[in-house]
């Protein structure tokens, strides 16, 4: 079986985004249209997309040797020996939310799978991995930042996205998926985005 590539994983991510987009087209689960939908919706739809491709999925997966933190989603494909470590957020205009994505990046980059023989199958082998950061936002300037082709895009935050760009590998895929496009209660036309960064990880088996 061929080794999973970044393209393979991105196809799954976008399939999950399409599923989420279909759901919010018919029903908005938040109290107001201008509110971002809860980030657990990202977990739900992306986990379903990974499951459909033969991955095993785990919510709130702990790193090796610690019960004090967890990943929102861990997806594991034993046959391809690949794992995807995922963190999700809602991005508002407040700098704290952008900084939280930077913190998530550090968490994903540092993640190590459980090593105790009691917690993993003796024949489980993972040879490569990917990190995925994804967030829901109404902010057009944030979506533009994630989709620009510039090497050093202008940071729409007060430095947090610059830190994020510097923290992730040069091979990172930055992109966005339009979840909904319409008018809010005030009649203003808006697009709700899923923005994401997908990147290779060092060995975490």
C-alpha positions as CSV (number, residue, x, y, z in Angstrom):
1,X,0.0,0.0,0.0
2,X,1.4,3.4,-1.0
3,X,2.4,5.9,1.6
4,X,-0.3,8.6,2.3
5,X,0.7,12.0,0.9
6,X,-0.3,15.5,1.9
7,X,-2.7,15.5,-1.1
8,X,-4.4,12.4,0.2
9,X,-5.0,13.9,3.6
10,X,-6.1,17.3,2.2
11,X,-8.7,15.5,0.1
12,X,-10.2,14.0,3.3
13,X,-10.1,17.4,5.0
14,X,-12.0,19.0,2.2
15,X,-14.5,16.1,2.1
16,X,-15.2,16.7,5.7
17,X,-15.6,20.5,5.1
18,X,-18.1,19.7,2.3
19,X,-20.1,17.6,4.7
20,X,-20.1,20.4,7.3
21,X,-21.1,22.9,4.6
22,X,-24.1,20.8,3.6
23,X,-25.2,20.5,7.2
24,X,-25.1,24.3,7.9
25,X,-26.8,25.0,4.6
26,X,-30.0,23.4,6.0
27,X,-29.7,24.3,9.7
28,X,-27.6,26.7,11.7
29,X,-26.8,25.3,15.2
30,X,-25.7,28.6,16.9
31,X,-28.0,31.1,18.5
32,X,-27.3,33.8,15.8
33,X,-26.1,33.6,12.3
34,X,-23.2,36.0,13.0
35,X,-21.9,33.5,15.6
36,X,-19.3,30.9,14.5
37,X,-20.6,27.4,14.9
38,X,-19.1,25.4,17.8
39,X,-15.7,23.8,16.9
40,X,-17.0,20.3,17.8
41,X,-18.7,20.4,14.5
42,X,-15.3,20.4,12.8
43,X,-14.4,17.4,14.8
44,X,-17.6,15.6,14.0
45,X,-17.4,16.0,10.2
46,X,-13.7,15.5,9.8
47,X,-13.8,12.4,11.9
48,X,-16.6,11.0,9.7
49,X,-14.5,11.8,6.6
50,X,-11.4,10.0,8.1
51,X,-13.6,7.0,9.2
52,X,-15.0,6.8,5.6
53,X,-11.4,6.4,4.3
54,X,-10.5,3.5,6.7
55,X,-8.9,5.5,9.5
56,X,-9.4,4.8,13.2
57,X,-10.4,8.0,15.0
58,X,-10.0,9.2,18.6
59,X,-11.4,12.3,20.2
60,X,-9.5,14.1,23.0
61,X,-6.4,11.9,22.5
62,X,-3.7,12.3,25.2
63,X,0.0,12.6,24.3
64,X,2.4,10.0,25.6
65,X,2.8,10.2,29.4
66,X,0.3,13.0,30.1
67,X,-3.3,13.3,31.0
68,X,-3.1,17.1,31.3
69,X,-3.7,17.9,27.6
70,X,-5.3,16.3,24.5
71,X,-5.8,16.7,20.8
72,X,-9.2,17.4,19.5
73,X,-8.9,14.6,17.0
74,X,-6.4,11.9,16.2
75,X,-6.8,9.8,13.0
76,X,-4.7,6.7,12.5
77,X,-4.4,4.4,9.4
78,X,-2.5,1.3,10.5
79,X,-2.1,-0.1,7.0
80,X,-0.5,3.1,5.7
81,X,1.3,3.6,9.0
82,X,0.2,7.2,9.1
83,X,-1.3,9.4,11.8
84,X,-3.0,12.8,11.6
85,X,-2.9,15.0,14.7
86,X,-5.7,17.7,14.7
87,X,-6.6,20.8,16.6
88,X,-9.6,23.0,15.9
89,X,-10.8,26.5,16.9
90,X,-13.2,29.3,16.3
91,X,-11.5,32.5,15.2
92,X,-13.0,35.8,16.3
93,X,-11.3,39.2,15.9
94,X,-9.9,39.1,19.4
95,X,-6.1,38.5,19.3
96,X,-6.5,35.8,22.0
97,X,-8.2,33.5,19.6
98,X,-5.5,33.8,17.0
99,X,-2.9,33.3,19.6
100,X,-4.7,30.1,20.7
101,X,-4.1,28.7,17.2
102,X,-0.4,29.3,17.6
103,X,-0.5,27.4,20.9
104,X,-2.4,24.6,19.2
105,X,0.4,24.5,16.6
106,X,3.0,23.9,19.3
107,X,0.8,21.2,20.8
108,X,0.5,19.4,17.5
109,X,4.2,19.7,16.7
110,X,5.2,18.3,20.1
111,X,2.6,15.4,20.1
112,X,3.9,11.9,20.6
113,X,1.7,8.8,20.5
114,X,1.4,6.6,23.6
115,X,4.4,4.3,24.0
116,X,3.2,2.0,26.9
117,X,2.6,-1.6,25.7
118,X,-0.6,-1.5,27.6
119,X,-2.0,1.3,25.5
120,X,-1.1,0.2,22.0
121,X,-1.2,-2.9,19.8
122,X,2.3,-4.6,19.8
123,X,2.4,-4.6,16.0
124,X,1.2,-1.0,15.5
125,X,3.8,0.9,13.5
126,X,3.6,4.5,12.5
127,X,6.2,5.8,10.0
128,X,4.9,9.3,9.1
129,X,2.4,11.8,10.3
130,X,0.6,15.1,9.5
131,X,-0.6,17.9,11.6
132,X,-3.8,19.7,10.9
133,X,-5.0,23.1,12.3
134,X,-8.5,24.2,11.3
135,X,-10.7,27.0,12.4
136,X,-14.1,28.5,11.6
137,X,-14.3,32.2,11.0
138,X,-16.4,34.9,9.5
139,X,-13.4,37.2,9.0
140,X,-12.6,37.7,5.3
141,X,-9.1,39.1,6.0
142,X,-8.3,35.9,8.0
143,X,-9.5,33.7,5.0
144,X,-7.4,35.8,2.6
145,X,-4.4,35.3,4.8
146,X,-4.8,31.5,4.7
147,X,-5.3,31.4,0.9
148,X,-2.7,33.9,-0.3
149,X,0.2,32.7,-2.4
150,X,2.6,35.3,-1.0
151,X,5.7,34.0,0.9
152,X,5.3,36.7,3.6
153,X,1.6,37.7,3.7
154,X,0.5,40.7,5.6
155,X,-0.6,39.6,9.1
156,X,-4.2,40.6,9.8
157,X,-3.6,40.0,13.5
158,X,-1.3,41.8,15.9
159,X,1.5,39.2,15.2
160,X,-0.2,35.9,16.0
161,X,-0.4,34.7,12.4
162,X,3.1,35.7,11.7
163,X,4.2,33.5,14.6
164,X,2.0,30.7,13.2
165,X,3.7,31.0,9.8
166,X,7.1,30.9,11.3
167,X,6.3,27.9,13.5
168,X,5.1,25.6,10.8
169,X,7.2,23.8,8.2
170,X,7.8,25.4,4.8
171,X,5.8,22.5,3.1
172,X,2.6,23.5,4.9
173,X,-0.5,23.8,2.8
174,X,-2.6,26.9,3.7
175,X,-6.1,27.0,2.4
176,X,-9.8,27.7,3.2
177,X,-13.2,26.2,2.4
178,X,-16.3,28.4,2.1
179,X,-18.9,26.8,4.4
180,X,-21.8,29.2,3.7
181,X,-22.4,32.3,1.7
182,X,-25.4,34.5,2.4
183,X,-26.8,37.5,4.3
184,X,-26.9,37.8,8.0
185,X,-29.9,39.3,10.0
186,X,-28.7,42.8,9.2
187,X,-28.7,42.0,5.4
188,X,-24.9,42.1,5.2
189,X,-23.4,39.5,2.8
190,X,-20.9,37.3,4.5
191,X,-19.0,34.0,4.0
192,X,-18.4,31.5,6.8
193,X,-15.0,29.9,6.3
194,X,-13.1,26.8,7.4
195,X,-9.4,27.9,7.3
196,X,-6.7,25.3,7.7
197,X,-3.0,24.5,7.7
198,X,-1.9,21.0,6.9
199,X,1.8,20.0,7.4
200,X,4.1,17.0,7.7
201,X,5.1,16.0,11.2
202,X,8.4,14.6,12.6
203,X,8.3,11.0,13.7
204,X,5.7,10.7,16.5
205,X,5.2,6.9,16.7
